[in-house]
Each structure stands twice: as C-alpha cells, then as structure tokens.
C-alpha cells in the first residue's frame, strides 16, 4: 500500500488572498497527484517482472480531511484515519488493475 498526502493550509481562510492561494495549491496538487498516479501505473507496467507475470497496480485518489498519527507500543506505525481516508482506500480497493480511480472531490 502506498499513500500520498498533501496539506492545504486552511488557517488563513478568512483572508481572500489566502483562500485563492489555497484553491490554486489544491488544483496544482490534484494535477500533480493524477500525473504521478498515471506515471506509477505506466512505470510498474513497463517494469520487467522477475516471475514472468506483468506487475499491475490500482490507484484511488480522493481529497479530504484526515487525522494522522503514530500508533502502537512495541511496533510503531504511522497511520491516517477518517472518512476521507477510508473513501480513498475504497476507491483503490474497488478499482481496476492497471487503472486510476478519481473521486468527485478531486475533479468536481
């Protein structure tokens, strides 16, 4: 599993200029993530698999709010939580091998 997260600063939402900058950053992040997803699918498809079968991946992309943190006492893990994290995971899990699924939150 591979998770990519990006942050859009919402602390200055009361200032119009900052809202426009945050919106522009979110759009840039969306384009970059979709490009990266297709690059990853193309790269893994063209990678020579040692066992003879082609390697395939499926990717789900969703934008939203998440909480993140380190969990565990003996074996520490970094994880993300929340409805939006679950939705991104569901998009990937239900996607087609070799494909990219994008939610309406990414491309409204």
N, C-alpha and C positions, 0 to 999 in steps of 0.2 A: 504494500500500500504506500502511496506517495501523496502527501497533502501539501498544497501550496496555499499560503495565506498572505494577504496584503492588508494594510491598515489605511483607512481614510480617516484623518483626524476630524472628529466632529465637535471638538471642544470650542471652536470659534464659530459655531453655526449661526450666531446672532449677527455676524458681520457679513454683509452681502458679498464682498470681495472674496472672503474665505470660503463661502458656500460655493461660489463659482469655481474657485480653485479646487475645492474638494470634488466637485462634479467632474471637472476636467481630469483630475487624477484618477477617479473611478473609471472613467471612459478609457483612459490610457492603460490602466491596469487590466480592464476587460479585454482590450485588444491584445495586450501582451500575453495574457494567460491563454487566450484562444490560440494565438500563434504558437506559443510554447506547446500546447496540447497537441496540435497537429504535427509539429516538429518531432515531438516524442513518439507519436504513433508511426510516423514515417521512418524515424531512426531505428526503432525496435523492429519494424517490418523488414528493413534492409540489413539488419544485423545477422551475421551467419550463426545460426543456432548450432551448438555442439552436438545435439541429439538428432539432427536432421529435420525436425519439425519446425516450421516457422514460429517465431515468437510473436505473440499478439498481446495487446493491452486494450483496455477500455477506460475512458476518462469521463468523469462527470464534473461540470463546472457550475457553481452556484455562488452568488454573492449574498451576504447577510451578516448577522451579528453572531459572534461565538464567544464563549469563555474558554480560557486555556489555562493549563497549569501542570505541575509535576505531581504525579500520584505514585503511591507505593512507599514501602518502608525498606524492604530488602532489595527489590529490583525497581529502580526508579524509571518512570516513563513519562514522557511529555504527551499530553493528550488534549484534544479540543472537545468541547461539549456544546450542546444546544440544538434547537430545532433546525437551524440552518446548516449545521454540521451534518446532522442526520439526513437532511434533504440532499446535500452534495454527495454523501455516501450512497444514498438510494439511486441517484442518477447514474453513478458509476456502476453499481451492482446490477442494475437493470438495463445497462447499455449493451450495445452490440460490440462484439470483439473486433478490434481494429477501428472503433468509432469514437466520436466525441459527442456527448450529450450536454447541451447548454440550457439552463433554466431561463424563464422569462425575466428573472431578476438581473440577468447578465445582458440580455438583449430585449428590452421591453418593447 
